[in-house]
Amino acid sequence: MAYGFDTLQIHAGARPDPATGARQTPIYQTTAYVFRDADHAAALFNLQEVGYIYSRLTNPTVAVLQERVAALEGGAGAVCCSSGHAAQIMALFPLMGPGKNVIASTRLYGGTVTQFSQTIRRFGWSAKFVDFDDIDAVAAAIDDDTRAIFCESIANPGGYITDLDAVAEVANGAGLPLIVDNTSATPYLCRPIEHGATLVVHSATKYLTGNGTVTGGVIVDSGTFDWSASGKFPSLSEPEPAYHGLKFHETFGPLAFTFHGIAVGLRDLGMTLNPQAAHYTLMGIETLSLRMERHNENAKIVSQWLEKNKHVDAVTYAGLPSSPYHDRVARICPKGAGGLFTIALKGGYEACVKFVDNLELFSHVANLGDTRSLVIHSASTTHRQLSPEQQEAAGAGPSVVRISIGIENADDLIADLEQALEKAHS
Ligand SMILES: *Cc1c(COP(=O)(O)O)cnc(C)c1O
């Protein structure tokens, strides 16, 4: 019998420690692992036997987290990384090469827009940004050098839900992998693999850990993509010189991407998650469903209250009946629209600055997905380098404040918002 989500978030990947019986997963704070003998060492280095060599590649605490997130997403395997941004580079790394491109949604986390529009060019990669509500435009952007399609399930800065089924159909038709950043939804609200995603990436920094203590990332592999079909993914289908000509797809089948991510990606790029961080994230995941239910419930109550407030121009929460994406919630995120949305204030830039300065319970920080409620005025912080047009396109215009609703008492959140809105508009 397959276990339910609440059971898996506590048990998947973990078993009592074989050495001590410890019930909780120990933090294996070790760099290296003693080989049984020289033959054992050789087999490990040839990938003929799976085991622990060196913690840049594999670590038992990190391995439990990998298995747990893979189970929650319904994937074949997973690779943990040092941050969400590391996960994105690690996801693209085996697929891309100089001159190759990724088709990316215009609605993405601000840091991802910068990573994709600027930094990946240093590798000779590029991104083409498209409005993913225009499915024909997504299909039209694909060319012979396209190697992946990338979007977020619940997209930043909140209130937008991507039609994953429609995007997956385009990706499938073109023989390309679909990568979905599921950070804002988490596998509790959305399971992208069930909608056709090839890879799912996470910033574990956010809801998975859930309390603002860790920087981490995960890539989950669905195990369903045929890397050998088109000849476009030689890192996975062709002989790997650094492993005596081993072909990852032929040898590891549905785990080809996962093994490549560890044996080549972590080995050579070194974007490794440390066991202490993996421990914090494992602790967070044990209560993921409970927290997400409260994030949903609070966001619904608070967004409904904000929508009626006289100082508020607009509220983008996809969980509101007024949202143009309300219908997609039932199909893509059946358990709810999450805790992230934006509001626009009638008083514009000045009112937003006063509003965030006067909040007492909400913190003004560059983070989201915490147990505590957070806000950010993007135009004066993360997006201040952008032109007014770029700010509008990113959903971060001067009058917009992004809100990440925590799991406190909704009445207290509303009282804090009310007093800060009054002061902002006086
Ligand atoms: C935070 C975030 C990232 C980046 O993750 P880090 O852990 O900060 O590197 C990527 N995507 C989304 C949707 C995020 O919220």
The ligand as an ORCA input file, in Angstrom:
! r2SCAN-3c Opt
* xyz 0 1
  C      14.046     31.770     -3.174
  C      13.683     31.193     -4.483
  C      14.659     30.715     -5.360
  C      16.132     30.779     -5.019
  O      16.413     29.958     -3.939
  P      17.669     30.225     -2.932
  O      17.550     29.118     -1.968
  O      17.471     31.590     -2.352
  O      18.887     30.149     -3.798
  C      14.257     30.173     -6.554
  N      12.966     30.113     -6.900
  C      11.988     30.562     -6.090
  C      10.572     30.457     -6.522
  C      12.317     31.120     -4.856
  O      11.338     31.585     -4.053
*
